[in-house]
Amino acid sequence: MRRLVRVRELLDRQVGSGLVPGAMVVLARRGARHVEAVGTLAFEGAGSAVPMAPDTIVRMASMTKPVVAACAMTLVEDCTLRLDDPVDELLPELADMRVLADPEGPLADTVPAARPITLRDLLTFTLGTGMVVAEPGTVPIADALDTIGEPDLDEWVRRLGALPLVHQPGARWMYETGADVTGALIARATGVSFGAALRERICEPLGMKDTGFSVDGAGLARFATAYERDPGPAGAAVVADPPDGSFSRPAVFEGGGGGLVSTAEDYLSFASALLAGGTHRGERVLSRLSTSLLTTDHLTPAQKAVSGFWPGYFDNRGWGFGMSVVTRRTHLGPSVGSYGWSGFYGTAWYNDPAEDLTAIVVLQRAHLGDQRLRMWNDFWTTVYQAIDD
């Protein structure tokens, strides 16, 4: 793979432009691993002298979602949970839900839910509620969802259940909230905290020692600083969360939608296990059938037609359990059947079974919009041309 030098050149451009202090790519293919790491953990302070490395701890944000879905499947495997059972028994706060008559209308104008919410709805993000993007004061349910906040999971579920659903269960895909509800369901089903269940069922079996909802004192020196999307008045990057910030203490809200910190090494263990059909170092962590369900597109054409971040969003992709699935190849990038997801601060991951490839990108700058889309397109193009040598 002589052209892998282009991957480093791409990272050099991101760091050299001042976009981020450091960036890293980890590629694993056919038993070999290749790491390209450029820059440092921060623009300022002690982190400015610490190089990016595979054990650098970062905020994975929405890359939490696939890990949570995998944890839920371990409970399906031992028959603690069932995909098509209502969640009402364990989450009575979400029983007998009401649904908005008009998704943009008054909160009091509702109709009964046509059916209960199931675990399958949570994993496919079709439970009927989720992220609603709207200007403040224009859509009542958007304002109401924004006021829920991040209390402990029990209180969070209570507040969510007090609001109507935006759409009928199963009608369409809505981002984010299904993963947080899945975390609450896992906690209720196991009788321990969501974080403890995740450690026991996923992190410890996979050796993901640096993955959790907070960073302990010993890990803070390896914890990268996160930056806001927009620079300050003088053009310098603005710190969004320093190492001794919100993740330096135990989390009150253990959010399945985006609360995990991890490392490229840890996440590679998770990704490689999925690519290997659920095994890690010869030990089975998930069944082959569970990994197939996690990584298969479950959305119907009708759901795709009315869902997504923009019109046509699901023309070339679908949604498995907690992750995106490529359904049509449109660029010099992941093959049909590839799966994975990205995170708010610039992390990204895809497995490509056709190429026996795992690719992980790590940086820590908040959602960059179109710039990030161009960067990912350049990255995937560069990687796929490199492995074609």
PyMOL commands that set and color helices and strands:
alter all, ss='L'
color gray80, all
select helices_A, chain A and resi 2-16+46-49+61-77+92-94+119-124+140-146+153-161+177-190+194-206+217-222+246-248+264-275+288-294+301-305+313-315+353-355+370-386
alter helices_A, ss='H'
color red, helices_A
select strands_A, chain A and resi 22-29+32-39+58-59+98-100+110-112+226-227+239-241+261-262+279-280+283-284+317-319+324-326+339-342+348-352+357-362
alter strands_A, ss='S'
color yellow, strands_A
deselect
rebuild
show_as cartoon
